[in-house]
Amino acid sequence: MTTNDSTDPPRGPGRPRSEASRQAILTAAFELLQERPLPEITGAALAQRAGVSKATLYRWWPSKEAVVLDGYFDALKHRIAPSCTGDPLTDLRTHVREAYRMMGGPEGKMFAAFVASGHFDEKLREALNKELNSPRCKDTEGILGRAVAAGQLRPGLDIQLCAELIWGPAFFRLMTGSPIEEGLADRVTDGLIAGFGQ
């Protein structure tokens, strides 16, 4: 339901944004993404669903695409947040299993739509690249770094490349429409440990 801006006053320089409004926008973005294709989500629809003005959206995000991406990753952050058991390889297995399970479902198809659309939409491509290079998408590299420090993986390992090797099979299957079957995550992790373990 649309509300007026009396509850969402203009933000002056340096003034922190309303956390309640920010979360409402992120929630609205993910809800709309579940209901309609990405190109059909408009700034007006986002604003109406969240109960804020369009000006509020673009005061906090550079584009509609950035809003939707932020909503997507915010909604999924708790599902793939890495554990820290003290055994980095155990944490890696759990992290990769959960992420592969998620990518094998509707959320994976949403991600594939972002990537595909990004080839034709510069704003979306920029937002996606920024998001994938943000700290919350670098969890895998952090776990790999801990495994190296613990002596479980060889020293001097190219951690960024290893992370790409882990996610490559899932991304390839998403892009080709192939299934991400149960057990694939463990096969990928086992292969990496066999190739780069101590």
SVG drawing of the C-alpha trace seen along z (x, -y; Angstrom):
<svg xmlns="http://www.w3.org/2000/svg" viewBox="-2 -19 55 56">
<polyline fill="none" stroke="black" stroke-width="0.4" points="0.0,0.0 1.3,-3.4 2.0,-5.9 2.9,-9.6 6.3,-11.0 5.3,-12.4 6.8,-9.4 9.9,-9.6 11.3,-13.1 14.0,-14.3 17.5,-13.4 20.0,-16.1 23.7,-15.7 25.3,-13.3 22.0,-12.3 21.6,-8.5 18.9,-6.9 15.9,-5.3 16.7,-1.7 13.0,-0.8 12.5,-2.3 15.7,-0.7 14.5,2.7 11.1,2.2 12.6,1.4 14.9,4.4 12.0,6.7 9.8,5.2 12.6,5.8 12.9,9.5 9.1,9.9 8.7,8.4 11.6,10.5 9.7,13.6 6.5,12.4 7.7,11.1 10.7,11.1 13.5,8.7 12.8,6.3 9.2,5.9 10.2,4.5 10.0,0.7 11.1,-2.0 7.5,-2.9 6.5,0.6 9.3,0.8 8.4,-2.5 4.7,-1.6 5.4,1.9 7.8,0.4 5.6,-2.6 8.2,-5.3 8.7,-7.8 10.8,-7.1 13.0,-9.9 13.9,-7.9 15.0,-5.0 17.3,-7.0 18.6,-9.0 20.0,-5.7 20.7,-3.6 22.1,-4.6 19.5,-2.6 16.5,-0.3 18.9,2.6 21.1,1.8 18.0,1.9 16.8,5.2 20.3,6.8 20.7,5.5 17.3,6.9 18.2,10.3 21.5,10.6 20.1,9.2 17.3,11.8 19.8,14.7 22.6,13.6 21.5,15.7 21.2,18.8 24.8,18.8 26.5,17.0 29.6,19.2 30.0,20.9 33.2,20.8 33.7,24.1 37.5,23.9 37.9,26.3 38.1,24.3 37.6,27.2 34.4,28.3 33.2,24.7 34.0,24.7 32.0,27.9 29.0,26.6 29.2,23.2 29.4,24.7 26.7,27.2 24.2,24.6 25.1,22.2 24.8,25.0 21.5,26.1 20.2,22.5 21.5,22.1 19.7,25.3 16.3,23.6 14.4,20.5 17.0,18.2 19.5,19.6 17.3,18.9 17.0,15.3 20.8,15.0 21.0,16.4 18.5,13.8 20.7,11.1 23.8,12.4 22.0,12.8 20.3,9.4 23.6,7.8 25.0,8.6 22.6,6.1 22.1,3.7 25.2,1.7 23.6,0.5 22.7,4.0 26.1,5.3 27.8,2.6 25.6,3.3 26.2,7.0 30.0,6.7 29.9,4.3 27.8,6.7 29.9,9.8 33.0,7.9 31.5,6.8 32.6,8.2 29.4,10.3 30.2,12.1 33.8,12.8 33.0,15.3 34.5,18.2 37.8,16.4 37.9,15.8 37.3,19.5 40.0,20.5 42.4,18.1 41.7,19.6 42.4,23.1 45.7,21.9 46.6,20.4 45.7,23.6 47.9,25.7 45.0,27.5 45.7,26.0 49.0,25.3 50.7,22.0 50.8,19.4 47.5,20.6 45.7,18.3 42.7,17.9 40.6,15.8 41.2,18.4 40.2,21.2 37.0,19.5 36.2,19.1 36.9,22.8 34.5,23.6 31.6,21.6 32.4,22.2 30.4,25.5 27.3,24.0 27.4,20.9 28.0,23.0 25.0,25.1 22.8,22.1 23.7,20.5 23.1,23.7 19.9,24.8 21.6,28.0 20.5,29.3 22.7,28.7 22.3,32.1 22.7,33.3 26.3,34.2 27.8,31.8 29.0,29.4 30.9,32.2 32.5,33.4 33.7,29.9 35.0,29.4 36.7,32.8 38.4,32.1 39.7,28.8 41.1,30.3 42.7,33.2 44.4,30.7 45.4,28.1 45.5,29.8 48.6,30.4"/>
</svg>
